């Protein structure tokens, strides 16, 4: 009875207004830690890994998690949503040598909700607080998290110690993971936070501080008594700092000589891996894993789970997955799907998944020599349509609510100024939390989306919001503020050549036009940069722009059909400059048969520059342009 009594609140979890509006959340952590006999640092460290201490206004995460402690109540989180690879006109394979692929999988029926997605009801039982309080009151939510940690500690037979080193097993159990590797990776992240310390202002204006404990060494042996299953890493290609399991996508032949759901290759020996593509799943973990194991569906290399950052690998890095809608990019990329939804601004991602993803990307980038910049770490929304007819159907995930600025900080490549005002380039870098452009269409067409922080900045045809939005002629429609309309917006980390300045407004070269965005000195949305740019060679009025860098016709052997080098409807006019992402040879991977003996990598003599042309990247022939420093 005495043990049980410790799991009920002392009704002091919510500090009074007199304690100071900026410190209420800090006080709530202190109160909950005292009430449930959990070290305050442990409670703060767990909450940081869950939410970075943000409350998100009581809105649920992508997996139905609420508040700073990400207490889950996800009966609806597993409701079937159509995965984005099944939507729109995009052919995920993107290879015009084959018939377009438009998969329509049968969505799996979800039965029981896993324990990791129903921690809020358990917290309600332990605290006596209502589910509504736990969802909407940050102080109550923190108390619920403390109660869960205390319960986990007692279930492990451990004392409610004041030493944070004694809580490793409970922290691992709090992750909700049912396997040792994932629970350990989660706990290790929490203890990394405890050792380094953190301080930040939350989305609710609260200042929260966690003092560093650099010598903290937890009792990791507790995990052996946690009763979790062991999963085999199998054939996974992951860093040791994340939890990874092998759930293979099938390479199977079926039907009329058709096969799925990827192509065998020999990368990087046969072809460089130049890109990593960030996607969101538009569906829940269990259903997405079922679909990637369908040979008639499409594929990607990795899926990441939002609750705890767990990773499943499906396709070897050496092989080519069908995920980005552009065969040139597919053949030279690795695809990562993140459990989440583009058009649900309040359906936030956990810090655990951001960190796990960043560690995986940093590992892959180092292994394959991929630059850590936005022209190589692509969103699916920055992959170009390979031909004119595909432009309007290309997908737009992970969308404007993915926090690219924080992601690059986790990658160890923070987006900092690299030049003065005469550097010639700008790197888009708004403050995510306060940058809140208006969007429509999240719930229904034309209706406003909930106000939310965003990585994107809107573009106008003149220095003011009264000017029309910039138009993308490739889309052939009037630009809108729709959440999926990329016509007139740029994204954090992207670089563009400066075309002019007017007070608080900066102009850039964008899709062959001068595009303006608001960039006030007191709250800048971009920082100055310098680097390489390209411009048409002297004497050329404009040069064509391409969505793929394919070889010239003479490069193809007799047994490989020549693929058209077809320009997009855009041009790069004389006098305009565009930031260079790299220089690549024209290349085409011919793989239209199940047997590998007919596969060929065709490499041409023509060279291409990858450029940041609009919201998406594009390619221009090196023979058409000259390269120069941006500030010259």
C-alpha positions as CSV (number, residue, x, y, z in Angstrom):
1,X,0.0,0.0,0.0
2,X,2.9,2.4,0.8
3,X,4.5,1.7,-2.5
4,X,1.2,2.3,-4.4
5,X,0.7,5.5,-2.5
6,X,3.8,7.0,-4.1
7,X,2.2,6.7,-7.5
8,X,-0.6,9.1,-6.7
9,X,-0.1,12.9,-7.0
10,X,0.2,15.2,-4.0
11,X,-2.0,17.7,-5.9
12,X,0.9,20.1,-6.2
13,X,1.9,19.3,-9.8
14,X,0.6,22.6,-11.2
15,X,2.6,25.5,-9.8
16,X,0.7,28.8,-9.2
17,X,0.9,31.9,-11.4
18,X,2.8,33.6,-8.7
19,X,5.9,31.5,-9.5
20,X,6.4,33.4,-12.7
21,X,4.9,32.7,-16.1
22,X,8.3,31.8,-17.6
23,X,9.2,29.2,-15.0
24,X,5.9,27.4,-14.5
25,X,7.0,24.4,-16.5
26,X,10.4,24.2,-14.7
27,X,8.5,24.2,-11.4
28,X,6.1,21.5,-12.7
29,X,9.1,19.2,-13.3
30,X,10.4,20.0,-9.8
31,X,7.0,19.3,-8.2
32,X,6.4,16.0,-10.1
33,X,9.9,14.8,-9.3
34,X,9.3,15.4,-5.6
35,X,5.8,13.9,-5.6
36,X,6.8,10.7,-7.4
37,X,10.4,10.4,-6.1
38,X,12.0,10.6,-9.5
39,X,15.2,12.6,-10.0
40,X,14.3,15.9,-11.6
41,X,17.2,15.5,-14.1
42,X,15.9,12.2,-15.2
43,X,12.4,13.6,-15.7
44,X,13.7,16.5,-17.7
45,X,16.0,14.4,-19.8
46,X,13.2,12.0,-20.8
47,X,10.9,14.9,-21.6
48,X,13.6,16.5,-23.7
49,X,14.0,13.4,-25.8
50,X,10.2,13.1,-26.2
51,X,9.3,16.7,-27.1
52,X,12.2,19.1,-26.3
53,X,9.8,20.2,-23.5
54,X,7.2,21.6,-26.0
55,X,3.5,21.1,-25.2
56,X,2.3,21.7,-28.8
57,X,-0.9,23.3,-27.5
58,X,-2.3,19.9,-26.5
59,X,-2.1,18.6,-30.0
60,X,-1.2,15.0,-30.6
61,X,2.0,13.9,-32.3
62,X,2.1,11.7,-35.4
63,X,1.6,8.7,-33.1
64,X,-1.0,10.2,-30.8
65,X,1.4,11.4,-28.1
66,X,0.5,14.4,-25.9
67,X,2.5,17.0,-24.0
68,X,6.1,17.4,-22.9
69,X,6.2,13.7,-21.8
70,X,4.6,12.5,-25.1
71,X,2.0,10.4,-23.3
72,X,0.3,8.3,-26.0
73,X,-3.4,7.7,-26.5
74,X,-3.3,6.4,-30.0
75,X,-6.5,4.5,-30.6
76,X,-6.9,6.6,-33.7
77,X,-3.2,6.9,-34.6
78,X,-3.3,3.5,-36.4
79,X,-6.4,4.4,-38.5
80,X,-5.5,3.5,-42.0
81,X,-4.4,6.5,-44.2
82,X,-3.4,6.1,-47.8
83,X,0.4,6.1,-48.0
84,X,1.8,8.9,-50.2
85,X,3.3,6.5,-52.7
86,X,-0.2,5.5,-53.6
87,X,-1.5,9.1,-54.1
88,X,-1.4,11.4,-57.1
89,X,0.2,10.8,-60.5
90,X,3.8,10.3,-59.4
91,X,5.4,7.1,-60.6
92,X,7.7,6.2,-57.6
93,X,10.0,4.3,-59.9
94,X,10.2,7.2,-62.4
95,X,11.9,5.2,-65.2
96,X,10.4,6.0,-68.6
97,X,11.9,2.8,-70.0
98,X,9.2,0.9,-68.1
99,X,5.4,1.3,-67.7
100,X,4.4,3.7,-64.9
101,X,4.0,2.1,-61.5
102,X,0.9,3.2,-59.5
103,X,0.6,0.7,-56.7
104,X,-2.7,0.3,-54.8
105,X,-1.9,-2.0,-51.9
106,X,-4.5,-3.5,-49.6
107,X,-4.1,-1.6,-46.3
108,X,-3.7,-4.0,-43.4
109,X,-6.3,-4.3,-40.7
110,X,-5.0,-3.1,-37.4
111,X,-6.1,-5.1,-34.3
112,X,-4.6,-4.4,-30.9
113,X,-2.9,-1.1,-30.2
114,X,0.6,-1.7,-29.0
115,X,1.6,-0.7,-25.5
116,X,3.9,2.0,-26.7
117,X,0.8,3.8,-28.0
118,X,-1.3,3.7,-24.9
119,X,0.8,5.2,-22.1
120,X,-1.6,8.0,-21.3
121,X,-4.4,5.8,-20.1
122,X,-1.9,4.0,-17.8
123,X,-0.7,7.4,-16.5
124,X,-4.3,8.3,-15.8
125,X,-4.7,5.2,-13.7
126,X,-1.5,5.8,-11.8
127,X,-2.2,9.5,-11.0
128,X,-6.0,9.7,-10.8
129,X,-5.8,12.6,-13.2
130,X,-8.2,12.6,-16.2
131,X,-7.2,11.8,-19.7
132,X,-8.2,15.4,-20.7
133,X,-5.9,16.9,-18.0
134,X,-3.0,14.7,-19.2
135,X,-3.5,15.8,-22.8
136,X,-4.0,19.6,-22.2
137,X,-2.3,20.6,-19.0
138,X,1.5,20.4,-19.3
139,X,2.0,20.2,-15.5
140,X,-0.4,17.3,-15.3
141,X,1.3,15.7,-18.3
142,X,4.7,15.9,-16.5
143,X,3.2,14.4,-13.4
144,X,1.9,11.5,-15.6
145,X,5.3,10.9,-17.0
146,X,6.9,10.9,-13.5
147,X,4.3,8.3,-12.4
148,X,5.1,6.1,-15.3
149,X,8.9,6.3,-14.6
150,X,8.3,5.5,-10.9
151,X,6.1,2.6,-11.9
152,X,8.7,1.2,-14.3
153,X,11.4,1.6,-11.6
154,X,9.3,-0.5,-9.1
155,X,8.5,-3.1,-11.8
156,X,12.2,-3.6,-12.2
157,X,12.6,-4.1,-8.5
158,X,14.7,-0.9,-8.2
159,X,14.5,1.6,-5.4
160,X,13.2,5.1,-6.0
161,X,16.8,6.4,-5.8
162,X,17.8,10.1,-5.9
163,X,20.8,9.1,-8.0
164,X,20.0,9.5,-11.8
165,X,22.5,6.7,-12.5
166,X,20.1,4.2,-11.0
167,X,17.2,4.9,-13.4
168,X,18.6,3.6,-16.7
169,X,16.3,0.6,-16.8
170,X,13.2,2.7,-16.1
171,X,14.2,5.2,-18.7
172,X,14.6,2.4,-21.3
173,X,11.2,1.0,-20.4
174,X,9.6,4.5,-20.7
175,X,10.5,4.5,-24.4
176,X,7.7,1.9,-25.0
177,X,10.1,-0.2,-27.0
178,X,9.6,-4.0,-26.6
179,X,13.1,-4.9,-27.6
180,X,16.4,-4.4,-25.8
181,X,18.3,-2.6,-28.7
182,X,15.7,0.1,-29.2
183,X,15.2,0.6,-25.4
184,X,19.0,0.9,-24.9
185,X,19.4,3.4,-27.8
186,X,16.6,5.5,-26.3
187,X,18.1,5.4,-22.8
188,X,21.6,6.2,-24.1
189,X,20.2,9.3,-25.8
190,X,18.5,10.4,-22.6
191,X,21.7,10.0,-20.7
192,X,23.6,11.9,-23.4
193,X,21.2,14.8,-22.8
194,X,21.8,14.5,-19.0
195,X,25.6,14.6,-19.5
196,X,25.6,17.6,-21.9
197,X,22.7,19.6,-20.3
198,X,20.1,21.7,-22.2
199,X,18.4,25.0,-22.0
200,X,15.7,26.4,-24.2
201,X,12.5,28.4,-24.4
202,X,9.6,26.2,-25.3
203,X,6.7,26.7,-27.7
204,X,4.7,27.9,-24.8
205,X,7.3,30.6,-23.8
206,X,8.6,28.6,-20.9
207,X,12.3,28.7,-20.0
208,X,13.5,25.2,-19.0
209,X,17.0,24.3,-17.9
210,X,18.8,21.0,-17.3
211,X,22.2,21.3,-15.8
212,X,25.0,19.2,-17.3
213,X,26.3,16.1,-15.4
214,X,29.3,15.3,-17.6
215,X,30.5,12.4,-15.3
216,X,27.1,10.6,-15.1
217,X,27.5,6.9,-15.7
218,X,24.2,4.9,-15.5
219,X,23.8,1.3,-14.4
220,X,23.2,-0.1,-17.9
221,X,23.1,-3.6,-16.5
222,X,19.5,-2.9,-15.3
223,X,18.4,-3.5,-18.9
224,X,19.1,-7.2,-18.6
225,X,16.3,-7.5,-16.1
226,X,13.8,-5.5,-18.1
227,X,12.2,-8.5,-19.8
228,X,12.5,-7.1,-23.3
229,X,12.9,-9.3,-26.4
230,X,16.1,-9.4,-28.5
231,X,16.0,-8.5,-32.1
232,X,18.6,-9.5,-34.6
233,X,20.3,-6.7,-36.6
234,X,20.6,-9.2,-39.4
235,X,21.9,-7.6,-42.6
236,X,21.3,-4.0,-41.5
237,X,23.6,-1.2,-42.4
238,X,23.3,1.1,-39.5
239,X,25.6,2.9,-37.0
240,X,25.9,1.3,-33.6
241,X,24.3,4.4,-31.9
242,X,20.8,3.5,-33.3
243,X,18.5,0.5,-33.1
244,X,18.0,-1.3,-36.4
245,X,16.3,-4.5,-37.6
246,X,16.2,-6.2,-41.0
247,X,12.7,-6.4,-42.5
248,X,13.5,-7.1,-46.2
249,X,11.5,-5.8,-49.1
250,X,10.9,-8.7,-51.5
251,X,12.7,-9.0,-54.7
252,X,10.3,-11.4,-56.4
253,X,9.1,-12.1,-59.9
254,X,5.3,-12.3,-60.5
255,X,2.7,-11.9,-63.2
256,X,3.6,-11.1,-66.8
257,X,7.4,-11.1,-66.3
258,X,6.9,-8.3,-63.8
259,X,8.8,-8.1,-60.6
260,X,9.2,-6.0,-57.5
261,X,9.8,-4.1,-55.5
262,X,13.3,-2.8,-56.2
263,X,16.3,-3.4,-58.5
264,X,19.5,-5.2,-57.6
265,X,22.6,-3.2,-58.2
266,X,26.2,-2.9,-57.1
267,X,26.5,0.6,-55.7
268,X,28.9,2.4,-55.1
269,X,31.1,0.2,-57.2
270,X,28.9,0.5,-60.2
271,X,27.5,4.0,-59.5
272,X,28.0,6.6,-56.8
273,X,25.4,7.2,-54.1
274,X,25.0,11.0,-54.2
275,X,21.7,11.6,-52.4
276,X,19.7,10.8,-49.3
277,X,16.0,11.4,-49.7
278,X,13.8,12.3,-46.7
279,X,10.2,11.2,-46.9
280,X,7.2,10.9,-44.5
281,X,5.1,7.8,-44.6
282,X,1.6,9.3,-44.5
283,X,0.7,6.2,-42.5
284,X,1.4,4.4,-39.2
285,X,4.4,2.1,-38.6
286,X,2.6,-1.2,-38.6
287,X,0.8,-0.6,-41.9
288,X,3.8,0.8,-43.6
289,X,5.9,-2.2,-42.8
290,X,3.2,-4.5,-44.2
291,X,3.2,-2.6,-47.5
292,X,7.0,-2.5,-48.0
293,X,6.9,-6.3,-47.8
294,X,4.4,-6.5,-50.7
295,X,6.3,-7.3,-53.9
296,X,3.7,-5.5,-55.9
297,X,4.3,-2.2,-54.0
298,X,7.2,0.1,-53.9
299,X,10.3,0.3,-51.7
300,X,12.8,2.5,-49.8
301,X,15.8,1.6,-47.8
302,X,14.8,2.6,-44.2
303,X,11.7,3.3,-42.2
304,X,11.9,5.3,-38.9
305,X,9.4,5.0,-36.0
306,X,8.4,8.2,-34.3
307,X,7.8,7.0,-30.7
308,X,11.3,5.9,-30.1
309,X,13.4,6.3,-33.3
310,X,13.6,2.6,-34.0
311,X,14.7,1.8,-37.6
312,X,13.8,-0.9,-40.0
313,X,15.9,-1.5,-43.1
314,X,14.3,-3.0,-46.1
315,X,16.7,-2.6,-49.1
316,X,20.5,-2.8,-49.1
317,X,22.3,0.5,-49.9
318,X,23.9,-1.2,-52.9
319,X,20.5,-1.8,-54.5
320,X,18.1,0.7,-56.0
321,X,14.7,1.3,-54.3
322,X,11.7,2.8,-56.0
323,X,10.7,5.8,-53.9
324,X,11.6,9.3,-55.3
325,X,9.6,9.4,-58.6
326,X,12.8,10.1,-60.6
327,X,14.8,7.2,-61.9
328,X,18.1,9.2,-62.0
329,X,17.7,10.2,-58.3
330,X,16.5,6.7,-57.3
331,X,19.6,5.2,-59.0
332,X,21.9,7.4,-57.0
333,X,20.0,7.8,-53.7
334,X,19.0,6.1,-50.4
335,X,15.4,6.7,-49.2
336,X,14.4,7.2,-45.6
337,X,10.7,7.1,-44.7
338,X,9.7,8.8,-41.4
339,X,6.5,7.9,-39.6
340,X,4.4,11.0,-40.0
341,X,2.0,13.2,-42.0
342,X,2.7,16.2,-44.2
343,X,-0.6,18.0,-43.9
344,X,-1.1,17.7,-40.1
345,X,0.9,20.6,-38.8
346,X,0.3,19.8,-35.1
347,X,1.1,16.1,-35.6
348,X,4.7,16.6,-34.5
349,X,7.7,14.4,-34.6
350,X,9.5,13.2,-31.5
351,X,13.1,14.3,-30.8
352,X,13.9,10.6,-30.5
353,X,13.1,10.1,-34.2
354,X,14.9,13.3,-35.3
355,X,18.0,12.2,-33.5
356,X,17.9,8.6,-34.8
357,X,17.4,9.8,-38.3
358,X,20.3,12.3,-38.1
359,X,22.6,9.6,-36.8
360,X,21.7,7.3,-39.6
361,X,22.1,10.1,-42.3
362,X,25.4,11.2,-40.8
363,X,26.6,7.6,-40.9
364,X,25.5,7.0,-44.5
365,X,26.9,10.4,-45.7
366,X,30.3,9.6,-44.3
367,X,30.3,6.1,-45.7
368,X,29.4,7.1,-49.2
369,X,30.9,10.6,-49.3
370,X,27.6,12.5,-49.5
371,X,27.8,16.2,-48.7
372,X,25.6,17.3,-45.8
373,X,23.7,20.1,-47.5
374,X,20.2,20.5,-48.9
375,X,21.3,19.7,-52.4
376,X,22.3,16.2,-51.4
377,X,20.1,15.6,-48.3
378,X,16.9,16.1,-50.3
379,X,13.3,16.2,-49.2
380,X,11.1,14.2,-51.5
381,X,9.6,17.6,-52.2
382,X,12.9,18.8,-53.7
383,X,13.3,15.9,-56.2
384,X,12.6,17.2,-59.7
385,X,10.1,15.8,-62.1
386,X,12.2,13.9,-64.6
387,X,10.1,15.1,-67.6
388,X,7.7,17.9,-68.2
389,X,4.6,15.7,-67.9
390,X,5.6,14.5,-64.4
391,X,6.2,17.9,-62.8
392,X,2.6,18.5,-61.4
393,X,2.4,15.0,-60.0
394,X,5.6,15.0,-58.0
395,X,5.2,14.5,-54.2
396,X,5.6,17.2,-51.6
397,X,6.7,15.4,-48.4
398,X,8.0,15.8,-45.8
399,X,6.5,19.3,-46.3
400,X,6.8,22.7,-44.6
401,X,6.5,21.4,-41.0
402,X,9.7,19.2,-41.1
403,X,12.2,21.1,-38.9
404,X,15.3,21.3,-41.3
405,X,17.1,23.8,-39.1
406,X,17.1,21.5,-36.1
407,X,17.8,18.5,-38.2
408,X,21.0,20.0,-39.6
409,X,22.0,20.9,-36.1
410,X,21.7,17.3,-35.1
411,X,23.7,16.4,-38.3
412,X,26.5,18.5,-36.9
413,X,26.2,20.9,-39.8
414,X,24.3,23.9,-38.4
415,X,23.1,26.4,-41.0
416,X,25.4,29.4,-40.2
417,X,26.4,32.4,-42.2
418,X,29.4,31.8,-44.4
419,X,30.0,35.2,-45.9
420,X,29.2,38.9,-45.5
421,X,26.4,40.8,-47.3
422,X,28.4,40.7,-50.6
423,X,28.8,36.9,-50.6
424,X,26.3,36.7,-53.5
425,X,24.2,33.8,-52.0
426,X,21.7,33.4,-49.2
427,X,20.9,30.3,-47.1
428,X,17.3,30.2,-46.2
429,X,17.1,30.0,-42.4
430,X,14.0,31.3,-40.6
431,X,13.3,30.7,-36.9
432,X,11.1,27.6,-37.1
433,X,8.9,28.4,-34.1
434,X,8.1,32.0,-35.0
435,X,8.0,31.6,-38.8
436,X,4.4,30.9,-39.5
437,X,3.3,31.4,-43.1
438,X,-0.3,30.9,-43.8
439,X,-1.3,27.6,-45.5
440,X,-4.5,26.1,-46.7
441,X,-5.8,22.6,-47.5
442,X,-4.6,20.6,-44.5
443,X,-8.1,19.4,-43.7
444,X,-10.1,20.5,-46.8
445,X,-9.3,22.4,-49.9
446,X,-9.0,26.2,-49.4
447,X,-9.5,26.1,-45.7
448,X,-6.8,27.5,-43.4
449,X,-4.4,25.2,-41.7
450,X,-3.7,25.6,-38.0
451,X,-1.0,28.2,-37.4
452,X,2.3,26.5,-36.8
453,X,6.1,26.9,-37.1
454,X,7.5,26.1,-40.5
455,X,10.7,25.6,-42.4
456,X,9.4,27.4,-45.5
457,X,9.4,31.0,-46.7
458,X,7.0,32.4,-49.2
459,X,8.0,34.1,-52.5
460,X,6.4,37.1,-54.2
461,X,6.9,38.7,-57.6
462,X,7.9,42.0,-55.9
463,X,9.1,43.4,-52.6
464,X,5.9,43.2,-50.7
465,X,3.0,40.8,-49.8
466,X,0.7,42.8,-52.1
467,X,2.5,41.4,-55.1
468,X,1.4,38.2,-56.7
469,X,3.0,34.9,-55.7
470,X,5.7,33.6,-57.9
471,X,4.4,31.2,-60.6
472,X,5.8,27.9,-61.5
473,X,5.2,27.5,-65.3
474,X,5.9,23.8,-65.0
475,X,2.8,23.3,-62.9
476,X,0.6,25.3,-65.3
477,X,-1.7,26.6,-62.6
478,X,-2.1,29.8,-60.5
479,X,0.0,29.6,-57.4
480,X,-1.8,29.2,-54.1
481,X,-1.0,29.0,-50.4
482,X,-2.0,25.3,-50.4
483,X,0.2,23.1,-48.2
484,X,1.1,21.0,-51.2
485,X,1.7,23.9,-53.6
486,X,5.5,24.3,-53.9
487,X,5.3,27.0,-56.6
488,X,6.2,30.0,-54.5
489,X,8.2,28.9,-51.5
490,X,11.8,28.0,-50.5
491,X,12.9,25.8,-47.6
492,X,15.4,26.0,-44.8
493,X,18.9,25.2,-45.9
494,X,18.4,25.9,-49.6
495,X,20.8,28.3,-51.2
496,X,20.0,30.9,-53.9
497,X,21.9,33.7,-55.7
498,X,20.9,37.1,-54.6
499,X,19.2,39.1,-57.3
500,X,18.5,42.3,-55.3
501,X,17.5,43.9,-52.0
502,X,14.9,46.5,-51.1
503,X,14.6,47.3,-47.4
504,X,13.3,44.3,-45.5
505,X,13.0,42.3,-48.7
506,X,15.6,40.1,-50.6
507,X,15.3,38.9,-54.2
508,X,16.7,35.6,-55.5
509,X,16.9,34.0,-58.9
510,X,14.2,31.3,-58.9
511,X,12.8,29.3,-61.8
512,X,14.2,31.8,-64.2
513,X,12.5,34.7,-62.4
514,X,13.4,37.3,-59.7
515,X,11.5,36.2,-56.6
516,X,11.2,38.2,-53.4
517,X,10.9,37.1,-49.8
518,X,10.7,39.1,-46.5
519,X,14.0,39.1,-44.7
520,X,14.0,41.8,-42.0
521,X,17.2,42.5,-40.2
522,X,15.7,42.1,-36.7
523,X,14.2,38.7,-37.5
524,X,16.0,37.4,-40.7
525,X,14.7,34.5,-42.7
526,X,18.0,33.9,-44.5
527,X,21.7,34.3,-43.8
528,X,24.5,35.4,-46.1
529,X,26.6,32.7,-47.9
530,X,29.1,32.3,-50.7
531,X,29.9,29.5,-53.1
532,X,29.9,28.4,-56.7
533,X,27.2,29.5,-59.1
534,X,26.5,28.9,-62.8
535,X,25.3,31.3,-65.5
536,X,24.8,30.9,-69.2
537,X,28.0,31.1,-71.3
538,X,28.6,34.4,-73.1
539,X,26.5,34.7,-76.2
540,X,23.7,32.5,-75.0
541,X,20.4,34.1,-74.2
542,X,19.3,31.1,-72.1
543,X,20.1,27.5,-71.6
544,X,17.8,24.5,-71.1
545,X,17.1,23.0,-67.6
546,X,16.7,19.2,-67.1
547,X,15.1,17.0,-64.4
548,X,17.6,14.3,-64.8
549,X,21.2,14.0,-66.0
550,X,21.1,11.4,-68.7
551,X,23.9,10.5,-71.1
552,X,24.1,11.6,-74.7
553,X,22.8,9.1,-77.3
554,X,26.2,8.0,-78.5
555,X,27.1,6.7,-75.0
556,X,24.5,3.9,-75.1
557,X,25.7,0.3,-76.1
558,X,23.6,-1.5,-78.6
559,X,21.7,-3.6,-76.1
560,X,20.5,-0.6,-74.1
561,X,17.7,1.6,-75.5
562,X,18.6,5.3,-75.7
563,X,16.8,7.4,-73.2
564,X,15.7,10.9,-74.2
565,X,17.6,13.9,-72.9
566,X,14.4,15.9,-72.6
567,X,14.5,19.5,-71.2
568,X,11.9,20.7,-68.7
569,X,9.7,23.7,-69.7
570,X,12.1,26.1,-67.9
571,X,15.2,27.9,-69.1
572,X,18.1,29.6,-67.2
573,X,18.3,33.1,-68.8
574,X,21.5,35.1,-69.4
575,X,22.4,37.2,-66.4
576,X,20.9,34.9,-63.8
577,X,22.9,32.8,-61.4
578,X,22.1,29.6,-59.5
579,X,23.8,27.9,-56.6
580,X,25.8,24.7,-57.6
581,X,25.3,21.5,-55.7
582,X,27.9,19.5,-57.6
583,X,29.0,18.3,-61.0
584,X,28.0,14.8,-62.3
585,X,28.4,12.9,-65.5
586,X,25.3,11.9,-67.5
587,X,24.3,8.5,-66.2
588,X,21.5,6.0,-66.7
589,X,21.0,2.7,-64.9
590,X,19.3,0.2,-67.2
591,X,17.4,-2.4,-65.1
592,X,14.2,-3.5,-66.6
593,X,14.5,-7.3,-66.1
594,X,14.4,-9.5,-63.0
595,X,17.7,-11.1,-64.0
596,X,20.8,-9.0,-63.3
597,X,22.7,-10.1,-66.4
598,X,20.9,-7.5,-68.5
599,X,21.5,-4.6,-66.1
600,X,23.8,-1.9,-67.3
601,X,25.2,1.5,-66.0
602,X,25.6,3.8,-69.0
603,X,27.9,6.8,-68.4
604,X,28.3,9.6,-70.9
605,X,30.9,12.2,-71.6
606,X,28.4,15.0,-71.1
607,X,28.8,16.6,-67.6
608,X,25.9,18.3,-65.7
609,X,25.7,20.8,-62.8
610,X,23.1,20.1,-60.2
611,X,21.6,23.5,-59.2
612,X,19.0,24.8,-56.8
613,X,16.7,26.1,-59.5
614,X,13.3,26.4,-57.8
615,X,12.0,24.7,-54.7
616,X,13.3,21.5,-56.3
617,X,16.8,20.9,-57.6
618,X,17.5,20.6,-61.4
619,X,20.4,20.0,-63.8
620,X,22.1,22.0,-66.6
621,X,24.7,20.8,-69.1
622,X,28.2,22.0,-68.1
623,X,28.7,22.8,-71.8
624,X,26.0,25.4,-71.6
625,X,27.1,27.3,-68.6
626,X,30.2,28.8,-66.9
627,X,31.1,28.4,-63.3
628,X,32.1,31.3,-61.1
629,X,32.3,32.4,-57.5
630,X,29.0,33.9,-56.2
631,X,30.4,37.2,-55.0
632,X,32.4,37.9,-58.2
